[in-house]
Amino acid sequence: MTAEQQFDFDLFVIGGGSGGVRAARIAAQHGARVGIAEGFRYGGTCVIRGCVPKKLLVFASRFPQGFAESRGFGWEVPEVHFDWKKLVAAKNAEITRLEGAYSGNLDKAGVQRFAGYARFLGPNQLEITTADGRKTVSSRDILIATGGEPVMPDDLPGVELAISSNEVFDLPEFPRRIAVVGGGYIGVEFAGIFSGLGAQVTQIHRGPRVLRGFDVQMADLIVEAYREKGIDMRMNTTLQRLDRQPDGSIRITLHDDSTLDVDQVLIATGRRPATRNLGLENVGVETGKQGEIIVDRLSRTNMPGIYAVGDVTGTVALTPVAIRQGHAFADTTFGEKPWVADLDFIPTAIFSTPELGTVGLNEEQAVERYPLVDVYRTSFRTLKATLSGTQERVHQKILVDPCTDKVLGVQLLGPDSAETVQIIATLMRMGVTKRDLDQTMPLHPSSAEELMTMRTPATRHRRHLHRQKVLCKDC
């Protein structure tokens, strides 16, 4: 018996999300004996209770505005009615279809699936807890791809009355009044979703502005747009407690002792790597302050034969990143085709309404890193708005290093910003300059053409360089 045959598998993957499934499938295609354990549903956060169902809800939430705008184009729209349960059922059908595709691809690749939760018993040893009991398996290599999970404030009295982003997609009844707690992208997106679907929304955030880490100007513009839509945006506000009222509503007591009665409270104050109950202490895998698994560029932990990819590592928490990391791991470890997932110029979208698309540096980051930064800005109403009557504006920003003419970052706020910024990400990877954009023939009429027509900087940031190397004559 060879050393390889002493193990049940060459690779065992803990977690059936996008990163784990990709790694398992590619490794199996390279000839490895692969097993995978998932205790919930295949597809992970993104497919089951994250970006895919969320985007479907975003689409649904934008129809009322579309109905209203259509009147300017001659359409007579009768009174409309929204059915939350019908939307949830349609969403569930699509998620089930996608889950079947994930499972089917694993089966086609020859991956052995286990319906259960796996934890380490020791090096190369895992215990899988299923509905039928417990099973022990061994594997030469083990990949942890368990993703992340919502964080609920355990010190908030009455927190059991609230829901997280896990439960929000399957509420049995539509909440006519909802409080969204948190100012990150999840909170901002769901505030927009429920407002668009017709709920009375209050967004509560402990900080002075939402979307920390994103461009400040764009974040402020989203808040302004939300307030115009009737969303009650409460900054610098915290919760004291939640209490169930006799009529079934939830009373929120805020930090100043004022109260707010709602039908539902969504806590969206952050996520953390899902490393609890994995038995990492049994094998000595190193973790960080938030429980994230520490890995190197090749997804290796501090313990031989144990790897990790995706959100569980505390890197960029995006599905495409996990997929690339999982693919790179499988090719490198089992396919003799080593490569590393490139995390530069990752396009990102906030599916608020208006929609934010961003790639590269935001204005604050650019000013901090470069001695000179030119900011090109534009704001306009779309051609569609001239007849629809909406006053919403599109905002675009290009950040440029005048010493090299390189584009440092692009920020887009408005319809289809996510679609446009994906293409910009490709250009930035290729080293696009402002002159390249200026010389590109614009497509007229379109919102994207404005990226090719901004000629004069609205602002030039100059950071004084004391005893630093002069990079160009303008410094």
N, C-alpha and C positions, 0 to 999 in steps of 0.2 A: 504494500500500500504506500503510495507516494504521500508527501507532505500535504499536497493539495487535496487529496482524497480523505484526509483526516477530518475535514470540515464538511458540513452539509452544503455550504454555499461558498462561492468565491467572493460574492458581495451580498450583503444584506442591507436593505435600505429601511430606515425607520421614518415613516411619514410618506403619505401618498399625495402630496401636493405637486405643484408644477415642477419644482426642482428635483424632487425625489423620483418622480415618474420619468422625467427625462433621463436622469442618470441611470436608472434601472434599465430602461429600454435600450439605451445606447450601449451600456455594458453588456447586455445580453446579446446584442447584435455583433459585438466583438467576440462572442463565444464564451462569455463568463456564465457561470451558474448563479442565477440571481433570485433572491427572495425579497419580498417587500411586505411590510405590515402597516395597515391603516385601520384605525379604530372607528373612524366616522364615515366619511365618504371620499372617494377618490376625486382629486381635483384641487384639494386644498382650499385655503382662504379665498383666493381670487375667484375660483370657479363656483364654489359652493355658497360663500357668504361674504364676498368681497367685491372686487372690481367688476365682475361680469353682471351679477344681479343688480349691483348699484347702478351701473351704466344703463341697464334696462329701466330702472326706476327714474333715472335722469331723463331718458327719452320720454317716459310717460308724463313727467312733471312739466315738460316744455310745450305740450300740446295746447293747454289753455291760452298761452301767449300767442301761439300760432293761430288759434281760432280767432282771437281778437284782431290780430294783424291782417287776417285774410279779408276783413270787411273793407279795408282800404283798396283792395284789388277787385272789388265787385262781388264778393261772395256774401251770401246771406246765410249765416250759420244759426240753426235753430238752437233752442236751449239744450245744453249738454249735461250729461250726468256721468259721474265717475264711479266706477265699481271697484273698490279696493280688492275685494276677494277674487274678482275675475283677473285682475292684474297679478296677484300673488299666484294664482293657479297657472297662469300662462308662464310666469317666471319660473315656477317650479318644474314645469314641463321641459323648458329649455335647459335648466340645470341638470335634470335627469338625463337628457340627451347627451350633454357634454360629459357627464360622469361616465356614461356608457362608452363614450369614445375613449376616454382615458383608460378605463378598465380593459376595453377591447384591444387597445394598442399594446398594453402590457401582455395580454394573453397571446397576441400574435407574435410577440418577441420571445415568448417562452419564459416569461417571468412568473414565478410561483407567488401567488397572492395569499396573504393571511389577513382575515378580518379580525383585527385585534390590536391591542396596544403593546408595544415592545419596550423592555427595559433591560439594562445591562445587569448580568449576574457576575461577570468577570470578564477578563480579556477574551475576545472571540466568542463569548457566550451571551445569549439573549434569552429572556423569558417572554413569551407572548401570551397575554391574557385575552381570551376570546369568550364568546357566549357559552362555549362548551367546556371551558376549563382553561388550563394552562399547558403550554407546550414550550420545550426548550430546544433551541436551534444553535448551531455554531456556524461561524463564517470567518474566512480569512481576513476580509476587510469589511468594515461597517461604516455606512454613511448615515449621518444624522441630518434629517431634512424635515423637522417638525414645525417649522415656521414660527409664527407669533400668536399671541392671544391678547384679548382686551384686558386692560387694567381697570379694576373697579376700586374706588376709594373705600377701603375697609373701615376707616375711621369716621365715615359719614353715617350718622344715625338714620335708619330707614332706607339704607342703600338697597336693601333687598326688594324694594318697591320699584326700582329703576331697571332698565334693560341696557344691554351693551349692543355693539354693532353686530354681534352674533345673532341676537334675537329680533332685531328690528325688521328683518326682511319677511318675517312670518307672523306678524301681529294678527290676531284673529279679527280685530276690529280696527278701522281707521281712526286714529286719534285726531279729534277736531282741534284740540289744543295740545301742543307738545313743547317741552323745554329741551333744548339740545345743549348739553353741558360740555364745553371744550371748544377751543379755537384752532385746532389743527385741521388738516385737510378733511378728515372724516366728519368732524363736526360741521365744518363749512358746507360740505357737500350735502349732508342730510338736512341741514337747515334749508337749503335751497330746494331739495326734493320735496319735503313736506309742505313748504310754502307754495310751490308750484302746483301740488296736488290739492290745495285748498285748505290746508290747516292753518291755524293761528300759531305762529312760531315765535318762541323766545329763545335766543341764543345767549348763553351765559358763559363768560370767559374771565378767568382770574387776572389775565394780563391786560396791558393797554391796547394791544392790537392782535388780530388773528394772524394765522399763517406765519408763525415765527420761522425764520430761515428763508422765506421767500422775499421777493422784492417788496420793499415797504410801500412804495407808491401803488403798486398793483393790489396789494392786500387792502390798503385804505380805500381804493376804488371799489373793490368788491363789497366792503362794508357799506359804502355810500349807496351802491346799487341795491343791496339787500334792504337797507332802510327805506329806499324809495318803493320797494315791493311790499312794504308793510311788516317786515321782520323786525321784531324788537331786539336790537343788538345791545346787550349789556356788558360793557367792558369793566375791568377792575372789580368784578363781582364774584363772590364765592357763596357756597351753600353752607348753612348750619345743620339742616335736617330735612327729612322727608316724612310726611305723615299722611296716612290714608284717611280720607274724609267719609262721613256717612253716605254721601251720594256716590262713592266709588272713586272720586277724583283724588289726586295727589296734591297735597299742599306743600309747597317749597318755602322754607324759611331761609331768607338770605342773610348775609353778614350784618346788615344794618337793621335786622329784625322785621323788615318788610316781608310780605308773603305773596305768593303767586300760586293760583290753583290751575292745574293742568290735568289732562287725561293720561299723559304718558311723559316719562322722563327718560331721555336717552343720554347715558354717560359715554362720552367720547373723548376721554382725557388722556388717551395714549395706549400703546401696546407694548408688550415685552416679549422677548424670546421664549418660546414654549419649551423650557428645559426641565420643568418640574416633573418628578416621578419617572425620570429616565434612568435613574440609578447611576448617574455620572460619578458619584462618590465611590462606587465600587470599582471604577477603573482609573480614577485619578485624572479625568479630563478637566483641563483648566477652563474656568469661566470668568467673566467680568462682573462688574458691579450690578448690571441689570440681568445677570444670568446668561448673557450671551456666551457662546462657545468661541474661544479664541482660536483663530486659524491663520495660516500663512496664505500666500498668494495661490498656492496649489491646493487649498482647502484642507490642509493637514492640521490636525490638532497636535497637542504636545505628546500624545500617546500613539505609538506605531500602529498602523492599521485602522485607525479611527479618523474619520473625516466628517466635515459638516459643510453644508451650503445653504444659501438663502437667508431668510429673516432670522433664523435661529442663531446666526453668527453676528448679528448686530450691524451688518453692513447695510448698503442701500436696500430698503425694504420695498422692492418692486419685483413683480413676477418675472419680467424678462431678465432681470439680473439673476434670479434663482435658476431660471432655465439655462442661461449661458454658463453659470457656474457648475451646474449639474452635468451639462454636456462636456465642458472642459475637463471636469474630473474624470468622467468615464473614458473619454478619448485618451487622456494622459495616463491613467492607471491601467486600462485594459486594452487600449487600441494602439499603443505605441505611437500616438500622434499628439505629443504634448503641446498644449497652448493654455493661455490664461484669459479669463473673461476681462475685457477692457471696460473699465468703469468711467472713462472720460466721455464727456459730451452726452450724458444720458438725458433724453428728452423726458419731461415730466408734465403732467396735466392735472389741474384741479377741475373736476367736473362740476363746478358751480355754474350758476347762470347769472351773470356772464361767465364764460369759460376761460380759464387761464392756462396758457401753454408757455413753457419756459425751457430753455436749454443754455448751458454755460453758466456764467456768473450773473448774479443780480447786481444792481447798481452799488449796493453797500459793499459787497464782496470785491467788486472791481476796483472801487476807490481804495480799499484797504491794501490791495495787492499791487496796484500799478501807480507809478508817479503821475501819469497823465491819463485821464479817461474822458473821451468825448461821448456825450449822451445825445443820441438822435431820438426825438419823440414826435409822435403825431397822434391826433385824436380827431375822429370824424364819425359822422353818421353814415351808415351804409346806404347804398342805392335803394335797397328794399325798404329802408326806413322812411324814404321820401313819400311813399304811398301808404305804408302800414301805419304811420303816425307815431311809432315808438320814438321816445327821446333817448333811448340807450345809444351809447357811443362805443366805438371800437378804439382801444388804446394800444399803441405799439411802441416799442422801445428797442433801440439797437445800441449796444455798448461797444466802443471801439478804442483800441490802443493807437493813438495818433503817431506813436513812434514807429510802429510796424504796419499800421493800417489793418491789423488783424481784428476780426470780430470776436469780442470776448463773451458776449451773451446776448440773447434775444428774449424779450418778454412780450407776450401777446395776450390781450384780454378782449374777448368778443367771440362771436359765432365761429365754430370750426377751428379754434385756435390750436387744439390738440392735433388736428390733421396737418395744419401748416407747419407747426413746430417740429414735427417728425422729419420733414424734408430739410428744414434748416439744420437739424442735428447732423445730417449727412454732409451738408456743406461745411459745417464747422469742423468736422473730423478731417476734411480735406484742406483745412486752413484757409477758408474763405476770408477775403478782405472786403473792406467797405467799397473799394473800387470795383471788385467783382460784382457786388450787388448793384452798384450804380450803372455798370455796363450791361447788365442783364435786361433784356427786353421785357417790359411788364406786360401782363395779361390784363386787358381792359374790357369791361369793367369788373374788377374784383377787389376784395379787401387786401389780398396778398400783394397786389401791385404796389401798395403804399410802401412796402419794404424796399422797393427799388427806386423810390422817388424822393426819399428824405436826403436832402443835399447839405443842409447846414445844421451843425450841432446846436441843440437847445441849451446845453450846458457843457462847460469844460471844467472838470475837477482837476485841481493841481495840488499835489502833495509835495511839500517842501522837503528836499533831500539834503540832509546835513551829513557831509562826509560820505556820501554814497556815490557810486559810480554813475556818471551822467549817461543816460541811455540814448538820448537824441538831442538835437540842438534846441528843441523847444523846452527841455527840462530845465 
